[in-house]
Amino acid sequence: MDKPAGRREWLGLTVLVLPTLLVAMDMTSLFLALPQLSADLGASATEQLWITDSYGFVVAGFVITMGTLGDRIGRRRLLLAGGAAFAVTSVVAAFSTSPAMLIVARGALGIAGATLMPSTLALITTMFRDDRQRGKAISIWATCQFAGGAAGPVLAGLLLQHFSWGSVFLVAVPAMGVLLAAGPFLLPEFRAPASGRLDFAGVGLSLAAVLLIVFGLKQLAAGELAAPIGALVAGTALGAVFVRRQLRTSSPLLDLRLFRNRPFTAVLVALVFAGVAMAGVGLLVTQYLQSVLGYSPLASAVLFAPMGLGVAVGTMTAPSLTRRMTPATAIAGGLVVSSAGGVLLAFTGGLPLVMLGIAVLTLGTGPLFALGIGLVMGSVPPERAGSAASMADTGNYLGGSLGLALIGLTATAVYHGMFPGGTTLAVDVTRAEVAGQAREAFTTAVNVTGVIAAVLFAGLALLVRSMSRTETTTPAMAG
């Protein structure tokens, strides 16, 4: 039995959740600031797209490298360096004077952000060696991640009522200051022994493969075809070369042999496809609240909060479930609840059912994110925790991008099938003679998205339940 964590470790956890909150908020808060900053900087439609997407692109591309780099050079060292870089580039972003300057600053924020998420999760596994305490700490970490995502648009709306758009970036500076001041005293350093040289060829292959795949998926969501398919084919080919290299090298960037572990593989697959369902639902519901029900962006952000809060509540309560059932059963049961939330969305026709549907859908994912990530981290030796954390983060990013692309395209097809004369929802609802038909068609698209989510979550529940046959221990799960 490992020694239980003391006061220092729990204080350290409060420091670690700061970057977790900020990275999640940075992913969602910019949307409300975009109209104001675009007018101020004179950003074109293409530049606006890169301002919003450059951060996520770079985070997705670098997170694998940064997770492994932390194992090699020291997780605390990488976290503090990333925190300092995040603070500096946030100031640069806040005072950008041109769209190009802001796009570059957002890309630099992405590199810094990629150091934060795997480092925080890997440090938690170092600090909390007791299984019960580690499970609770990971639940708190996951709760803060999703609460930050839900709070981002709301906080941005409040800031924009009183300050300029730069305040959305400056809010990160004091939090990173706390991390830099307290981190050296509260966080332990960990560096994997005999970690070997960093595989620079693997870094290049993983970066190119992930960036091409994410770019292709996002462009598919935008309605293009030739360029995204080419990017997806190229990304997949480079990914295959990367896998082949990782299986042959003596010092791999990612230990792909971990996929021989059935529970590990099942959870990662579930994380990807849960991300697909949640991103697709989020895309459709936010448009539904604004264009069909007519709420303002800030009001829509508040009404959409149950999606993030549902995950937060689910992750906080997940560890207590393992007192009565195995982690696999708890995760599978939660996914069944999420499937029920999808069913509610399939029959939605107004605000109450939409809010109930997204709350139930996300509440059920709590055990997956809390217990599932704990299982992933508990499946690897301490020296590979950063690599495992980066796999989980990459799965989330890819799942979200895939959901926006595939479910977005499906919803568009349903919309035009129901309303052949339509263009886009935002345009059609401004035309009085067809606004009612447009709203009805888009409501049907939301219903179809609910069906897709329900089927995905039900299938994931069956997949995860099957892993209990090989589950002999419950690392980092018990509450």
N, C-alpha and C positions, 0 to 999 in steps of 0.2 A: 504494500500500500504506500503510495507516494505521500510525502508530507503535505498536509493541507496548506493552502495559501493563507497569508496573513494580511494585516492591514495595508502593508506597502503594495502588495499585488492588487488589492481592490482599488486603492487609490490610483495605481498605474492604469487600471482598466478605465477609470474615468477620463484619464488623459488620452487613452487610445480611441475612445469613442468620438473624440472631437474631430479628427481627420475623417473618420467614417461618416459622421453627420455631414461634414462639409463637401466631401466628394459626391454624396448622394444628392445634396441640395444643389450643387453646381450643375448636375445633370438635368435638373428640372426647372430651376429658377429663372433661367435666361429667357424662356418663352414669353413671359409677360413683359420683360424689358426690351424685347426685340423691336417692337414698333417705334419706341422712343429713341433707342440708340440708332436705328436705321435712318430715321429722319434727321438726327443730329449729325451723323457721319456721312449721310448721302449714300448708303449702301444699296447696291442693286439687288435684284431678286437672287441672282447667283451668289453674290457675296453674303447675303443673309443666310443662305443655305450652308455656306462654309463656316460662317460664324457659329451657327448652332451645331454643326456636325463635326468640326475639326477636333473638338475636345474628346468626344466619344470615340472617334476614329483612332486617335493616338493612344488613348487609354487601352482600348481593345488590342491594339498592335503591340504595346510595350509591356502589358501586364505579365505575360509569360516570362519575358526576360528579367523583369524586375523581381519577380518572385524567386527565381533561381539566383539572381545576383545577391539578394539579401541573405540567402543561405551561405553564400561564399564570402562576402565581405563584412557581414554583420547586419542583423536585422534592425537593431536600434540605430546604427550608423546610417543605414539607407533611409529609415523612416525620418530621422531628423534632417538629413540632407534634403529629402523630398519635401518636408514641411517648410523648410527655409525657402526652397525654390518656389513652392506654391504661394507663399506670402508675397515674395518679390514679384512674381509674374501676375498675381492678382492686382497689385498696385499698377503695374504696367497696363493691364487690361482696362482698369478703371479710368485711366487717363489717356486712353488711345485717342489719336487724332485722325485716324483714317481706318477704313474697313480692313485694309491689308495689315495694318499694325495690330488690330484686334484679332484678326484671324491667326497671325503668328503667335500672339500672346495666348490665345486659346489652345493652340497646339502645344506650346510650352507648358501650360497648365495641365494638359493631358499627360505629358511625360512625368511631371511631378505627381499627378494624381495616381499614375500607374505604380508609383513606389509605395503609396500609402496603404491601399487595400490589402495586398498580400502580406505586407510587413506587419500590419496590425493583427491580422488573423494568426500569422505564424508566431508572433510574440505571445499571444494569448495561450497557445499550446505550450510554450516554454514556461510561462509564469504559473499556469494552473495544471499541476501534474495529477492532482486528485480528479478522478473521473467525474464525480458529481459536481464539483466546483467548476471544472472546465466546461461541462455541459451548460451550467447556468451562465458562465461568462460568455460563451458563444451565443446563447440566446439573447443576452443583453446587447452584444455587438450587432447581431442581426436585426434586433428591434430598432436600434438607433439608425441603422442603414435605411430601413424602409420608412421609419418616421421622418428621417431627413428628406427622403424623396417626396413624401406627402406634404411636408412643411415648406419645401422650397418655393413653390408658386405662391403660397399664402404670404410668406415672409417677403418675397419679392414685391407682391402687390402692396403691402404696407410700406415698404421702403420707397417705392415709386410714388406714393402719395405725398411724400415729404421731401424726398431727395432726388438727385439725378440718377440716371441709369448706372453710373459707376458705383453707386452704393451696393449694388447687387454683388459686385466683386470684392469690395473693401470689407464686407462682413467677415471674410475669411481671415483677415490679418490678425485681429486680437486672439482668435482661437488658436492659430498657429503659433502665436507668441507664447501662449500658455504651454503648448506642446514642447516648444524649444526650451522654455525655462524649467519645466518640471520633468521632462523626459529623461535627462541624464541622471536624475536622482531616483526616479521611481521605476524606470524600465530597465530590465537586465539586458546585457548584450549576449548574443548567441551567434556563433559562427560554426558552420559544419566542419568537423575535423577532416583533413585529407580530402577536401572537396574537389581538387583538381582544377584545371584551367577552364575558363569560360569558353563555351563552344561558339565562337563568333560567327562561323558559317551557319550554325543552327539558329543563332539570333537573327541573322539576315533572312533566312528562309521562313522562320515563324512570323517575323514582322511583315514580310511581303505577303505571305499566304493569308494571314488574318486581315490585313488591310484590304487586300483585293476582294476577299469574300464579304467583308462588312460593306465595302463600297458597292459591290454588285447587288447585295440585298437591299441596300438603301435606295439605289437607283431603280431597282425593280418596283419598290414601293412608290417611287415618283412617276411610274408609268412608262419608263423607257424599256427597251428590249435588247437591242444588239449589244450596246456597250456593257450592260450589267451581265449578260450571259458570257461575254468574252472574259470579263473580270472574274466571274465565278469559275469558269473552266481553268483559267490561269492560276487562280488561287488554290483550287483543288489539286492541280498538278504539282504546284510547289509544296502544298501540304503533304502530298504523298512522298515527295523527295525528303521532306523534313522527317516524316515518320521513319522512313527507311534509314536515314542517317542516325536518328536517335536510338534505333534498335541495334545499330552496329558499333557506335562509339562507346568507349569505356567511361566517358564522363558526360552523360547526356544532359541536355538542357531540361528535358522532361523525362521522368522515368515511366515510359509507356507500359512497362511490364506490370504496373499497378492495375491495369485494366483486366488482368487475370483474376482479380478479386471481384467476385460477382456483386457483393453489396456496394463496393466502390463504384463500379461501372453503372449499376442500376441508379444510384443516386445522381451521378453526373448526367446520365440521360434524362432523368426526371427534372433536374435543374434546367437543362436546355429547353425541354418542351413545356415546362411550367412557364419559363420566360416567354416562349412563343405565345401561349394562351393569354398571359397577363398583358404583354405588350399589345397584342391585337385588341383585346378588350379595352385597354386604356385608350388606344387610338380612336376607337369607334365611340366610346362613351363621352370623351371630351368633346368631340364634334357634335354628338347628340345633344349634350347640355347647352352648347352655344347656338348651334344653327337650327336645331329642331325645337328645343324648349325656350330658346331666346335669352339665356343668361349671359351676363357680361363675363369676360375672362376671369376677373377676380372672383366673382360669385361662383363660376364654374370650378375654379380651383378649390374653393371651400367645399362645394358640394361633392367634389371628387376625392376629398380627403379620406373618406371611409375606405378607399382602396389601400392607401398606405397604412392607415390605422388598423385595418383588419389584419394585415400581415404582422404589424407590431404586436397586437394582442395575441395573435396565434403563436408567435415566436416566444413571447414571455411565458405563456401558459404551457408550452410544449413539454418542458422538462418534467413537470408534475405528472404528465400522462404515463411516463415510464415506470411509475410506482405500481401501475396496475397492468401494464402490457409491455411487449417488446417494442423497441424503437421502430422496427419494420411495420408492426401493426399500427402504431401511432401515426407513422407517416402515411401509410396506405389509407387509414381511416380519415385522416385529414384531406387527402386527395379526393375521397368520395364526397366529403363535404363541399370541396371546391367544385366538383362536378354538379352538385345540387345548385350551387350558385350560378353555374352556366345555364342550367335548366330555367332558373328564374329569369335570366336575361333573355332566354329564348321566347318567353311569353310577355316581355315587358311592353308597356304602352304608356308609360308616364314616369315621373320622377321617383315616387316612393319605391316602386319595384326595381328601378335601376339602382338606386342607392342600396337597397337590401341585397340585390344580386351581387354587386361588386364587393359588398362587405362580407357576404357569406363565401364568395369565391376566394377572396384573399385570406380570410380567416383560416380556411382549410389548408392553405399553403404554409402556415406557420411551422408545423412540425417538420416539413421538408427542409425549410431553410435553417431551422435551429438544430434539429436532430440529424438531418441529412448531412449538413456541413460538418457537424461534430463527428459523424461517422467517417467522412472523407478524411478529416484531419487525424482521427484516431487510427486510420488504416496505414499510416506512414510513420517511419521512424522520425524522431525530432529533427534530424539534419535535413530531411526532405519536406518539412512543413511548408516552407515558402513555395516550393514547386507545386505541392498539392493545393495550396490556397490559390495559386495563379490558375490552376485548372478549373477550380470552381468559379472564379471570377470570369474567366474566358467563356465558360459555358453560359453564364448569365448574359454576357454581352452578345454572344452569337445568337442565343435564344431570343433576346429582345429584337435584334435586327431581323431575324428570320420571321418573327411574328409580325413586325411592321410591314415587311414585304409581302409575305404570302397571305396573311389575313387581310391586309390592306387591299391587295389585288382582288381577293375573293369578294370583299365588301363592294368594291367598285363594280365588279361584274354583276353582282346582285342588284345594285342600285340602277345600273343602266338596263338590266333585264326587266326590272319593274317599271322603269321610267325611260323608255327608249329615246325620248326627245331631250333628255337632260344633259347638262354639261358637267358642272361640279355642284356639290351641295351648297357651298358658300354663295355661288352665283344664282343658282336656281331659286333659293328661298327669298331672294330680293325681287323676283318677278311675281307679282301678285297673282297673275292668272294661273301659275303652275306651282306656287309655293306649297299648297296643301299636298299635291301629288308628290313633290320632292320630299317633303317631310315623311310621308307615308312610305315611300320607297326606302329612305334611309333607315327608318324604324325597322323595316324588314331586314335590312343589312345587319343591324344590331342583333336582331333575333337569330339570324344565321350564325353570326359570330358566337352567340351564346351556345348554340348547338355544337359548334366546332370545339369550343372550350370544354363543354361537358364531356364530349367524346374523348378529347385528349386527356383530361384528368382521370376519367374512368380507366382508360388504358394504362396510364401511369400507375394507378393504384394496383392494378393487377401485376404490373411489372415489379413494383417495389415489394409487394406482398410475397412474390416468389423468392425474394432474396432471403427471407427468414429461414428457409430450409438450410442455408449454409451459414447462418449467423450463430456463432458460438459465444461471442462476447458482445458487450455493449459499451465500447469505448466512448468516452465523452458524452454519454447520453443521459445517464441517470440523473434525476433531479431530486 
